[in-house]
Amino acid sequence: MNRSIPLHDSECWVFDLDNTLYPASNGLMAEVSSRMTLFVAQVLGVAADEALVEQKQLYRKHGTTLRGLMDEYAVDPWSFLDFVHQVDYGQVDPSPRLAEALLALPGRKIVFTNASTKHAERVLDRLGVAHHFEGVFDVAAASWQPKPHPTAYQTLVERHQITPARSVMVEDIAPNLEPAAALGMTTVWLRHQDATVPAWTTPGEAGDYVHHKIGNLIEWLGSLSASQSQPLDR
């Protein structure tokens, strides 16, 4: 089902953080991923190549590497998050254009991330957009149930008093939008312009839970502010 809601009917905007509010090309998540592999290698006592294979399996099976490490290796989640987020946040450049687009966008804005609030705050500060968001809903707030686990979305809705039918979720990993659509949210998938994007991040043949597809977040948000009477389909 593909539906559109007028901008003036959108009361809440839920944004993914990493590779959504900033471009995937800046290298931050690549560094985080490398540190995840190093953490797995240390926990398992194996070489990096073997750890990478295990990391990918944990991710696919459990939704995040962290959830897999918790379930299968009893890893403390805070030690993992502290380790993997020891990265160079200077890779995230300030984005005045994003700040301007968010300012023009009516309604509440919330970040929904499988990372930590501390990580999200650092990224938002670097982007110069922290003041546009009323809060961050992280994996700890979701009781360590990551996207796309449905309970995480339900907890998000309850904690932030979101009306799904009048809310929009923007995300670069398409399957993470399916539970949002099931709740009644309008979903927006940010397609990365990269031929190497893994197939599992795309909607697939049965991706009717993706209501709108965009290629550039800032340009799309700018087009919304230019004409509030137009539907969200851009």
PyMOL commands that set and color helices and strands:
alter all, ss='L'
color gray80, all
select helices_A, chain A and resi 7-9+24-26+28-44+48-62+65-73+77-84+89-91+96-103+117-127+130-132+150-159+164-166+174-183+199-201+217-226
alter helices_A, ss='H'
color red, helices_A
select strands_A, chain A and resi 12-15+108-112+135-137+167-171+186-190+212-214
alter strands_A, ss='S'
color yellow, strands_A
deselect
rebuild
show_as cartoon
